[in-house]
Amino acid sequence: MNFSFSLPASSRALAPFGWDDEWEAAFSSYGAQGLLPGRVVRVDRGQCDVVTPDGSLRADTAFVTPHDPLRVVCTGDWVAVEPDGNPRYVRTCLPRRTAFVRSTSSKRSEGQVLAANVDHAVIAVSLAVELDLARIERFLALAWESGAQPVVVLTKADLVPDAVTLAHLVQDVETSAPGVPVLAVSAQDGEGLDVLTAIAAGGTSVLIGQSGAGKSTLANALLVEDVMDVRATRDVDGKGRHTTTTRNLLALPGGGVLIDTPGLRGVGLWDAGSGVGQVFSEIEEFAEGCRFHDCAHESEPGCAVIEAIETGALPERRLESYRKLLRENRRIVAKTDARLRAEIRKDWKRKGAIGRAAMEAKRGGDSHRR
């Protein structure tokens, strides 16, 4: 049978979208079946737009809609598509290298894949409102867990004309983002865009953040044209309406690929234990010096973490945020892990027994004094 494409031709056509030798090797068996390689640029109601060597096409995802929501076709996926047919179907997804996942608001505690095969997670944070460091840490935990390299972009830097104040804001975020580049960027006057463009040129970047963070404006600046709809934010709280309603994948003129996402009101963790550890790496380094290996960093003797707080080496806010995210992640994991649920119940009973013993001791002491 004679097909209208070859893998070398696929490489040339799809290279701007991130196709490389490894993807080509992973696809080879599907190419032998006459299927087209392609990358999903948008998903909408059981169908997706796919860029292929034959151009962009619309395909149905019915054949690859599993019961596991983490395995549904997502923007950024590489897929094998039927070369013809009406409708055309996506036959399979290639194994993902990375996946940006959050928990949904569903009571069933399901995970939702926001973007797949991402190299950089660009977290947009507006300087038009007060910095929420805890929220930034939450985004960072999800980003590290995805397997991508996080980058924090402080947008609307032109609203902070004082260079010293801007430097302090950048430093505050750097303290909460160890190992992460923090860029102050203004799409208005171009400040910092050259550095961000260079980072984005190195693969696929997903742009995430709250509504009103300036993601669409930033996307337009990187694309060097007004592709994404932009609307003004409210002066009172810096928030705006969701100008981006779907996740869209776009090739950048300077190289690389950008996935723009809708503003995220909720950013629940999803099995992000290692991501949390990465965000708070300095706490885990201090913890190595604790006297007890299972130290909870509360009131245990010989706790190196508490000592770091007392000496000023560690901000107490960081420890509180660390505890909160660990508790949240533990609850999420426990909903799907019966063994962990049992461990948590056991821990609650142990703490309850300790509390009751302490109360009894206190009552006994009061009675003795009387």
C-alpha positions as CSV (number, residue, x, y, z in Angstrom):
1,M,0.0,0.0,0.0
2,N,1.3,3.4,-0.9
3,F,0.9,6.2,1.8
4,S,1.1,9.9,1.2
5,F,3.7,10.5,3.9
6,S,6.9,9.1,5.3
7,L,8.5,9.5,8.7
8,P,11.3,11.8,7.5
9,A,8.6,14.0,5.9
10,S,6.7,13.9,9.3
11,S,9.9,15.1,11.0
12,R,10.1,18.1,8.8
13,A,6.5,19.1,9.0
14,L,6.1,18.5,12.7
15,A,9.4,19.7,14.0
16,P,8.1,23.2,14.8
17,F,5.6,21.5,17.1
18,G,8.2,19.5,19.0
19,W,8.5,16.3,17.0
20,D,12.0,14.7,17.4
21,D,13.8,11.4,16.9
22,E,12.3,9.9,20.1
23,W,8.8,10.6,19.1
24,E,9.5,9.3,15.6
25,A,10.8,6.0,17.1
26,A,7.8,5.7,19.4
27,F,5.5,6.2,16.4
28,S,7.2,3.8,14.0
29,S,4.9,0.8,14.6
30,Y,1.8,3.0,14.0
31,G,3.3,4.5,10.8
32,A,3.7,0.9,9.5
33,Q,-0.1,0.6,9.9
34,G,-0.7,3.7,7.7
35,L,-1.6,6.0,10.5
36,L,-0.6,9.7,10.6
37,P,1.4,11.2,13.4
38,G,0.1,14.5,14.9
39,R,0.0,16.7,17.9
40,V,-3.2,17.7,19.6
41,V,-3.6,21.5,19.6
42,R,-7.1,21.7,21.0
43,V,-9.7,19.4,22.6
44,D,-13.4,20.2,22.5
45,R,-16.4,17.9,23.4
46,G,-15.0,14.6,22.4
47,Q,-13.2,15.9,19.3
48,C,-9.8,17.5,18.8
49,D,-7.8,19.6,16.4
50,V,-4.6,17.8,15.4
51,V,-1.7,19.2,13.4
52,T,-0.2,16.5,11.0
53,P,2.1,16.3,8.0
54,D,-1.0,16.6,5.9
55,G,-2.1,19.8,7.6
56,S,-4.5,20.4,10.4
57,L,-7.5,18.2,10.8
58,R,-10.5,17.4,13.1
59,A,-10.6,14.0,14.7
60,D,-12.9,12.1,17.0
61,T,-11.5,10.7,20.3
62,A,-14.1,8.0,20.8
63,F,-11.6,5.2,20.3
64,V,-9.3,6.5,23.1
65,T,-11.7,7.6,25.7
66,P,-10.8,5.5,28.8
67,H,-12.6,5.3,32.2
68,D,-9.5,6.9,33.7
69,P,-9.8,10.7,33.3
70,L,-6.0,11.0,33.5
71,R,-5.7,9.1,30.2
72,V,-8.1,11.1,28.0
73,V,-6.8,12.9,25.0
74,C,-5.3,16.3,26.1
75,T,-3.8,19.4,24.5
76,G,-0.1,18.6,23.9
77,D,-0.6,14.8,23.3
78,W,1.1,13.1,20.4
79,V,-1.4,10.8,18.7
80,A,-1.8,8.4,15.8
81,V,-4.7,9.5,13.5
82,E,-6.5,7.7,10.6
83,P,-5.2,9.1,7.3
84,D,-8.7,9.5,5.9
85,G,-12.3,8.8,6.8
86,N,-15.4,10.9,7.7
87,P,-15.2,11.3,10.6
88,R,-11.5,10.6,11.2
89,Y,-10.5,9.0,14.5
90,V,-7.6,9.2,16.9
91,R,-6.5,5.6,17.3
92,T,-4.0,6.0,20.1
93,C,-1.9,8.4,22.2
94,L,1.8,8.0,22.4
95,P,3.2,7.6,26.0
96,R,3.5,11.0,27.7
97,R,6.8,12.4,28.8
98,T,5.2,14.8,31.3
99,A,1.7,15.7,32.3
100,F,0.4,18.7,34.3
101,V,-2.3,17.4,36.6
102,R,-4.6,19.0,39.2
103,S,-7.4,17.6,41.2
104,T,-10.9,18.6,40.1
105,S,-13.7,20.0,42.3
106,S,-15.5,16.7,42.0
107,K,-16.4,14.9,45.2
108,R,-15.0,11.8,43.6
109,S,-11.5,13.4,43.7
110,E,-10.5,12.9,40.1
111,G,-7.4,14.2,38.4
112,Q,-7.6,16.5,35.4
113,V,-4.7,16.7,32.9
114,L,-4.3,20.3,31.9
115,A,-1.4,19.8,29.4
116,A,0.8,17.0,28.2
117,N,4.4,16.7,27.1
118,V,5.4,20.0,28.5
119,D,9.0,21.1,29.1
120,H,8.4,24.4,31.0
121,A,5.5,25.4,33.2
122,V,5.3,29.2,33.1
123,I,3.4,30.4,36.1
124,A,2.0,33.9,35.5
125,V,1.5,36.1,38.6
126,S,0.2,39.6,38.3
127,L,2.0,42.5,40.0
128,A,-1.3,44.5,39.9
129,V,-2.3,42.9,43.1
130,E,-0.6,41.8,46.3
131,L,1.6,38.7,45.9
132,D,0.0,35.5,47.3
133,L,3.1,33.4,48.0
134,A,1.2,30.4,49.2
135,R,-0.7,30.2,45.9
136,I,2.5,30.5,44.0
137,E,3.9,27.6,46.1
138,R,0.8,25.6,45.2
139,F,1.3,26.2,41.5
140,L,5.0,25.3,41.8
141,A,4.2,22.0,43.5
142,L,2.0,21.0,40.6
143,A,4.6,22.1,38.1
144,W,7.4,20.2,39.7
145,E,5.2,17.1,40.0
146,S,4.4,17.3,36.3
147,G,8.0,16.7,35.3
148,A,8.4,20.1,33.7
149,Q,10.7,22.9,34.8
150,P,8.8,25.7,36.5
151,V,9.3,29.4,35.6
152,V,7.6,32.2,37.6
153,V,6.7,35.2,35.5
154,L,5.7,38.4,37.4
155,T,3.5,40.1,34.8
156,K,2.6,43.8,34.5
157,A,6.0,44.8,35.8
158,D,5.4,48.3,34.4
159,L,2.9,48.9,37.2
160,V,5.9,48.8,39.7
161,P,8.1,51.7,38.4
162,D,10.4,51.7,41.4
163,A,13.3,49.4,40.6
164,V,14.1,48.8,44.3
165,T,10.5,47.7,45.1
166,L,10.4,45.5,42.0
167,A,13.7,43.8,43.1
168,H,12.2,43.1,46.5
169,L,9.1,41.5,45.0
170,V,11.3,39.3,42.8
171,Q,13.4,38.4,45.9
172,D,10.3,37.5,47.9
173,V,9.1,35.1,45.2
174,E,12.6,33.6,44.8
175,T,12.6,32.8,48.5
176,S,9.4,30.8,47.9
177,A,10.7,29.2,44.7
178,P,14.1,27.6,45.3
179,G,15.7,26.5,42.0
180,V,13.1,28.3,39.9
181,P,13.8,31.2,37.5
182,V,11.7,34.3,38.5
183,L,11.3,36.9,35.8
184,A,9.7,40.4,36.0
185,V,8.0,40.9,32.7
186,S,6.0,43.7,31.0
187,A,4.2,43.0,27.8
188,Q,3.6,46.7,27.7
189,D,7.2,47.8,27.3
190,G,8.9,44.5,26.5
191,E,10.8,44.2,29.8
192,G,12.0,40.6,30.4
193,L,10.4,39.3,27.2
194,D,13.7,38.4,25.6
195,V,14.6,36.1,28.5
196,L,11.2,34.4,28.5
197,T,11.3,34.0,24.7
198,A,14.6,32.3,25.0
199,I,13.3,29.9,27.6
200,A,10.1,29.2,25.6
201,A,12.2,28.4,22.5
202,G,13.6,25.4,24.2
203,G,10.6,23.1,23.9
204,T,6.9,23.2,24.9
205,S,5.7,25.7,27.5
206,V,2.3,25.7,29.3
207,L,1.1,29.1,30.5
208,I,-0.9,28.9,33.7
209,G,-2.2,31.2,36.4
210,Q,-5.3,32.9,37.7
211,S,-7.8,34.9,35.7
212,G,-6.5,38.4,35.3
213,A,-2.8,37.4,35.6
214,G,-2.1,38.6,32.1
215,K,-1.7,35.3,30.4
216,S,-3.4,36.2,27.2
217,T,-1.4,39.4,26.9
218,L,1.8,37.5,27.6
219,A,0.9,34.9,25.0
220,N,0.3,37.6,22.4
221,A,3.7,39.2,23.2
222,L,5.4,35.8,22.7
223,L,3.5,35.2,19.5
224,V,4.2,38.7,18.3
225,E,0.6,39.1,17.2
226,D,-2.9,39.4,18.8
227,V,-4.0,35.8,18.7
228,M,-5.6,35.6,22.2
229,D,-8.5,37.7,23.3
230,V,-7.6,40.2,26.0
231,R,-10.0,42.0,28.4
232,A,-9.4,44.5,31.1
233,T,-9.2,43.4,34.7
234,R,-11.1,44.9,37.6
235,D,-9.1,47.6,39.4
236,V,-10.5,46.5,42.8
237,D,-9.0,43.0,42.9
238,G,-7.1,42.6,39.6
239,K,-9.4,39.8,38.5
240,G,-10.8,39.4,35.0
241,R,-13.1,37.1,33.1
242,H,-11.8,33.9,31.4
243,T,-10.6,35.3,28.1
244,T,-9.2,31.9,27.2
245,T,-11.8,29.1,27.5
246,T,-9.9,26.2,26.0
247,R,-6.3,25.0,26.1
248,N,-4.7,25.9,22.8
249,L,-1.3,24.9,21.4
250,L,0.5,27.4,19.2
251,A,4.0,27.3,17.5
252,L,6.1,30.4,18.5
253,P,7.8,32.4,15.8
254,G,11.1,32.3,17.7
255,G,10.9,28.5,18.1
256,G,9.2,26.4,20.7
257,V,5.5,25.7,21.4
258,L,3.1,27.5,23.8
259,I,0.0,26.0,25.4
260,D,-2.3,28.7,26.8
261,T,-4.8,27.7,29.4
262,P,-7.9,29.3,31.0
263,G,-7.5,31.1,34.3
264,L,-7.5,28.6,37.2
265,R,-9.7,29.5,40.2
266,G,-8.9,26.2,41.9
267,V,-5.5,24.6,41.9
268,G,-5.9,21.5,44.0
269,L,-3.0,19.1,44.4
270,W,-3.1,15.7,42.8
271,D,-0.7,13.1,44.3
272,A,2.0,15.8,44.3
273,G,4.1,14.7,47.3
274,S,7.4,14.9,45.5
275,G,6.4,18.3,44.0
276,V,5.7,19.7,47.5
277,G,9.1,18.4,48.6
278,Q,10.8,20.2,45.7
279,V,9.1,23.5,46.5
280,F,10.1,23.3,50.1
281,S,13.5,21.7,49.6
282,E,15.2,23.8,52.2
283,I,12.7,22.5,54.9
284,E,13.5,18.9,53.9
285,E,17.2,19.7,54.1
286,F,16.8,21.1,57.6
287,A,14.7,18.0,58.5
288,E,17.7,15.8,57.8
289,G,19.2,17.2,61.0
290,C,16.2,16.3,63.2
291,R,16.9,13.9,66.1
292,F,13.9,11.7,65.1
293,H,13.5,10.5,61.5
294,D,9.7,10.8,61.8
295,C,9.8,14.3,63.3
296,A,6.6,16.3,62.7
297,H,8.4,19.6,63.3
298,E,6.0,20.7,65.9
299,S,7.3,20.3,69.5
300,E,9.7,17.4,69.3
301,P,13.1,17.7,71.0
302,G,16.1,18.1,68.7
303,C,13.9,19.4,65.7
304,A,16.2,21.1,63.3
305,V,13.3,22.7,61.4
306,I,12.0,24.5,64.6
307,E,15.5,25.5,65.4
308,A,15.8,27.1,61.9
309,I,12.7,29.1,62.5
310,E,13.9,30.2,65.9
311,T,17.2,31.4,64.4
312,G,15.5,33.1,61.5
313,A,17.0,30.8,58.9
314,L,13.5,29.6,57.9
315,P,10.4,31.8,57.7
316,E,7.5,30.4,59.8
317,R,5.1,31.1,56.9
318,R,7.1,28.6,54.8
319,L,6.6,25.8,57.3
320,E,2.9,26.6,57.7
321,S,2.4,26.5,53.9
322,Y,4.5,23.2,53.7
323,R,2.3,21.6,56.4
324,K,-0.9,22.7,54.7
325,L,0.1,21.3,51.3
326,L,1.3,18.1,52.7
327,R,-2.0,17.6,54.6
328,E,-4.0,18.4,51.5
329,N,-2.0,16.0,49.3
330,R,-2.3,13.3,51.9
331,R,-6.1,13.6,51.9
332,I,-6.2,13.5,48.1
333,V,-4.1,10.4,47.9
334,A,-6.0,8.7,50.8
335,K,-9.2,8.9,48.7
336,T,-7.8,6.4,46.3
337,D,-5.4,4.5,48.6
338,A,-7.1,2.3,51.3
339,R,-3.8,1.6,53.0
340,L,-3.1,5.3,53.5
341,R,-6.6,5.9,54.7
342,A,-6.0,3.2,57.4
343,E,-2.7,4.9,58.3
344,I,-4.4,8.3,58.7
345,R,-7.1,6.9,60.9
346,K,-4.5,5.2,63.0
347,D,-2.6,8.5,63.3
348,W,-5.8,10.3,64.3
349,K,-6.5,7.7,67.0
350,R,-2.9,8.0,68.3
351,K,-3.1,11.8,68.5
352,G,-6.5,11.5,70.1
353,A,-5.2,9.2,72.8
354,I,-2.3,11.5,73.5
355,G,-4.7,14.5,73.8
356,R,-7.0,12.6,76.2
357,A,-4.0,11.5,78.3
358,A,-2.8,15.1,78.5
359,M,-6.3,16.2,79.6
360,E,-6.5,13.5,82.2
361,A,-3.0,14.5,83.5
362,K,-4.1,18.1,83.7
363,R,-7.3,17.2,85.6
364,G,-5.3,15.1,87.9
365,G,-2.9,17.9,88.6
366,D,-5.8,20.3,89.2
367,S,-7.4,17.8,91.6
368,H,-4.2,17.3,93.5
369,R,-3.7,21.0,94.0
370,R,-7.2,21.3,95.4
